[in-house]
Amino acid sequence: MANARLIAAAPELLEVIRICLDAELARKKKLLPGAPATTYTQARIDRINAVLTKVDA
């Protein structure tokens, strides 16, 4: 039953993931190069992109 709910929610979940990616990219533009927050932000961007790559494959 949980799988069916997850599948039904998939389009909305993907939209939320893309919104999060846009927010992280915008945040990255505001950070100073080399700042620790830049590294953490890039790590989140990489994780989001990895998920989206799996979905699009």
C-alpha positions in Angstrom: 0.0 0.0 0.0 2.8 2.4 0.8 4.4 1.8 -2.6 1.1 2.7 -4.3 0.9 6.0 -2.4 4.6 6.8 -3.2 3.9 6.1 -6.9 0.8 8.3 -6.8 2.8 11.1 -5.2 5.8 10.8 -7.5 5.0 13.8 -9.8 4.6 16.1 -6.8 7.8 14.7 -5.1 9.8 15.4 -8.3 8.5 18.9 -8.4 9.5 19.5 -4.8 13.0 18.0 -5.5 13.4 20.4 -8.5 12.3 23.3 -6.3 14.9 22.3 -3.7 17.6 22.2 -6.4 16.7 25.7 -7.6 16.8 27.0 -4.1 20.3 25.4 -3.5 21.6 26.8 -6.8 20.3 30.3 -5.8 21.9 29.9 -2.3 25.2 28.9 -3.9 25.3 32.1 -5.9 25.1 34.2 -2.8 27.9 32.3 -0.9 31.5 33.3 -0.9 33.8 31.0 -2.9 35.6 28.6 -0.6 33.3 29.2 2.4 32.4 26.0 4.3 28.7 26.6 3.5 29.6 26.5 -0.2 30.9 22.9 0.3 27.8 21.8 2.1 25.5 23.5 -0.5 27.4 21.8 -3.3 27.1 18.5 -1.6 23.3 18.9 -1.4 23.2 20.0 -5.1 25.2 16.9 -6.0 22.8 14.6 -4.1 19.7 16.2 -5.7 21.3 15.9 -9.1 22.1 12.2 -8.5 18.5 11.5 -7.6 17.2 13.3 -10.6 19.7 11.5 -12.9 18.3 8.2 -11.6 14.8 9.3 -12.3 15.5 10.5 -15.8 17.5 7.4 -16.7 
